[in-house]
Amino acid sequence: MSRKIWSRRYSISPEFVDCSVLIYNGKTPVRCKITKGHKFGEFAFTRRRRPYRTNRGKGKK
């Protein structure tokens, strides 16, 4: 059973180590496996990664 965590700023207590939790990132809950010594927000990213785009030729002007 996984717990839902709504606050990303809380420190991780020993009872959550090596457990699977759902961390809310502002849009949807994200499933994460937790390690000791971190905060919950380090595991749920709030922004999407976009690949770097190069110019693919000239477009319409």
Biotite code that builds the C-alpha atoms (Angstrom):
import biotite.structure as struc

atoms = struc.array([
    struc.Atom([0.000, 0.000, 0.000], chain_id="A", res_id=1, res_name="MET", atom_name="CA", element="C"),
    struc.Atom([1.440, 3.356, -0.946], chain_id="A", res_id=2, res_name="SER", atom_name="CA", element="C"),
    struc.Atom([0.782, 6.594, 0.860], chain_id="A", res_id=3, res_name="ARG", atom_name="CA", element="C"),
    struc.Atom([0.026, 9.926, -0.763], chain_id="A", res_id=4, res_name="LYS", atom_name="CA", element="C"),
    struc.Atom([2.268, 12.819, 0.253], chain_id="A", res_id=5, res_name="ILE", atom_name="CA", element="C"),
    struc.Atom([0.981, 16.319, -0.526], chain_id="A", res_id=6, res_name="TRP", atom_name="CA", element="C"),
    struc.Atom([3.784, 18.396, 1.004], chain_id="A", res_id=7, res_name="SER", atom_name="CA", element="C"),
    struc.Atom([7.114, 18.196, -0.803], chain_id="A", res_id=8, res_name="ARG", atom_name="CA", element="C"),
    struc.Atom([9.052, 20.067, 1.907], chain_id="A", res_id=9, res_name="ARG", atom_name="CA", element="C"),
    struc.Atom([8.880, 17.401, 4.636], chain_id="A", res_id=10, res_name="TYR", atom_name="CA", element="C"),
    struc.Atom([12.019, 15.476, 5.537], chain_id="A", res_id=11, res_name="SER", atom_name="CA", element="C"),
    struc.Atom([11.889, 11.734, 5.166], chain_id="A", res_id=12, res_name="ILE", atom_name="CA", element="C"),
    struc.Atom([11.456, 9.830, 8.411], chain_id="A", res_id=13, res_name="SER", atom_name="CA", element="C"),
    struc.Atom([12.848, 6.301, 8.907], chain_id="A", res_id=14, res_name="PRO", atom_name="CA", element="C"),
    struc.Atom([9.409, 4.711, 8.462], chain_id="A", res_id=15, res_name="GLU", atom_name="CA", element="C"),
    struc.Atom([9.321, 5.806, 4.793], chain_id="A", res_id=16, res_name="PHE", atom_name="CA", element="C"),
    struc.Atom([12.757, 4.469, 3.796], chain_id="A", res_id=17, res_name="VAL", atom_name="CA", element="C"),
    struc.Atom([12.603, 1.848, 1.017], chain_id="A", res_id=18, res_name="ASP", atom_name="CA", element="C"),
    struc.Atom([8.846, 2.352, 0.627], chain_id="A", res_id=19, res_name="CYS", atom_name="CA", element="C"),
    struc.Atom([6.911, 3.335, -2.450], chain_id="A", res_id=20, res_name="SER", atom_name="CA", element="C"),
    struc.Atom([4.936, 6.571, -2.008], chain_id="A", res_id=21, res_name="VAL", atom_name="CA", element="C"),
    struc.Atom([2.892, 8.864, -4.224], chain_id="A", res_id=22, res_name="LEU", atom_name="CA", element="C"),
    struc.Atom([4.210, 12.452, -4.103], chain_id="A", res_id=23, res_name="ILE", atom_name="CA", element="C"),
    struc.Atom([1.999, 15.197, -5.511], chain_id="A", res_id=24, res_name="TYR", atom_name="CA", element="C"),
    struc.Atom([3.927, 17.487, -7.872], chain_id="A", res_id=25, res_name="ASN", atom_name="CA", element="C"),
    struc.Atom([1.183, 20.052, -8.421], chain_id="A", res_id=26, res_name="GLY", atom_name="CA", element="C"),
    struc.Atom([-0.586, 18.215, -11.222], chain_id="A", res_id=27, res_name="LYS", atom_name="CA", element="C"),
    struc.Atom([-0.552, 14.472, -10.621], chain_id="A", res_id=28, res_name="THR", atom_name="CA", element="C"),
    struc.Atom([0.837, 12.131, -7.961], chain_id="A", res_id=29, res_name="PRO", atom_name="CA", element="C"),
    struc.Atom([4.183, 10.571, -8.933], chain_id="A", res_id=30, res_name="VAL", atom_name="CA", element="C"),
    struc.Atom([5.166, 7.116, -7.640], chain_id="A", res_id=31, res_name="ARG", atom_name="CA", element="C"),
    struc.Atom([8.664, 7.090, -6.096], chain_id="A", res_id=32, res_name="CYS", atom_name="CA", element="C"),
    struc.Atom([10.853, 4.780, -4.035], chain_id="A", res_id=33, res_name="LYS", atom_name="CA", element="C"),
    struc.Atom([12.318, 6.699, -1.104], chain_id="A", res_id=34, res_name="ILE", atom_name="CA", element="C"),
    struc.Atom([15.855, 6.744, 0.328], chain_id="A", res_id=35, res_name="THR", atom_name="CA", element="C"),
    struc.Atom([17.025, 8.189, 3.634], chain_id="A", res_id=36, res_name="LYS", atom_name="CA", element="C"),
    struc.Atom([18.358, 11.702, 4.115], chain_id="A", res_id=37, res_name="GLY", atom_name="CA", element="C"),
    struc.Atom([16.350, 13.529, 1.460], chain_id="A", res_id=38, res_name="HIS", atom_name="CA", element="C"),
    struc.Atom([13.146, 15.533, 1.228], chain_id="A", res_id=39, res_name="LYS", atom_name="CA", element="C"),
    struc.Atom([10.070, 14.343, -0.612], chain_id="A", res_id=40, res_name="PHE", atom_name="CA", element="C"),
    struc.Atom([10.313, 17.129, -3.190], chain_id="A", res_id=41, res_name="GLY", atom_name="CA", element="C"),
    struc.Atom([13.608, 15.790, -4.550], chain_id="A", res_id=42, res_name="GLU", atom_name="CA", element="C"),
    struc.Atom([11.803, 12.811, -6.044], chain_id="A", res_id=43, res_name="PHE", atom_name="CA", element="C"),
    struc.Atom([8.835, 14.533, -7.743], chain_id="A", res_id=44, res_name="ALA", atom_name="CA", element="C"),
    struc.Atom([9.830, 16.933, -10.492], chain_id="A", res_id=45, res_name="PHE", atom_name="CA", element="C"),
    struc.Atom([7.461, 19.823, -11.204], chain_id="A", res_id=46, res_name="THR", atom_name="CA", element="C"),
    struc.Atom([8.821, 20.656, -14.653], chain_id="A", res_id=47, res_name="ARG", atom_name="CA", element="C"),
    struc.Atom([9.145, 18.588, -17.788], chain_id="A", res_id=48, res_name="ARG", atom_name="CA", element="C"),
    struc.Atom([12.483, 17.991, -19.419], chain_id="A", res_id=49, res_name="ARG", atom_name="CA", element="C"),
    struc.Atom([12.609, 19.233, -22.993], chain_id="A", res_id=50, res_name="ARG", atom_name="CA", element="C"),
    struc.Atom([15.289, 18.018, -25.376], chain_id="A", res_id=51, res_name="PRO", atom_name="CA", element="C"),
    struc.Atom([17.534, 20.669, -26.870], chain_id="A", res_id=52, res_name="TYR", atom_name="CA", element="C"),
    struc.Atom([16.342, 21.486, -30.366], chain_id="A", res_id=53, res_name="ARG", atom_name="CA", element="C"),
    struc.Atom([18.659, 22.575, -33.142], chain_id="A", res_id=54, res_name="THR", atom_name="CA", element="C"),
    struc.Atom([17.608, 24.375, -36.289], chain_id="A", res_id=55, res_name="ASN", atom_name="CA", element="C"),
    struc.Atom([16.075, 21.834, -38.619], chain_id="A", res_id=56, res_name="ARG", atom_name="CA", element="C"),
    struc.Atom([16.362, 23.897, -41.735], chain_id="A", res_id=57, res_name="GLY", atom_name="CA", element="C"),
    struc.Atom([14.650, 27.094, -42.653], chain_id="A", res_id=58, res_name="LYS", atom_name="CA", element="C"),
    struc.Atom([10.962, 27.347, -41.988], chain_id="A", res_id=59, res_name="GLY", atom_name="CA", element="C"),
    struc.Atom([8.337, 29.464, -43.688], chain_id="A", res_id=60, res_name="LYS", atom_name="CA", element="C"),
    struc.Atom([8.829, 33.186, -43.550], chain_id="A", res_id=61, res_name="LYS", atom_name="CA", element="C"),
])
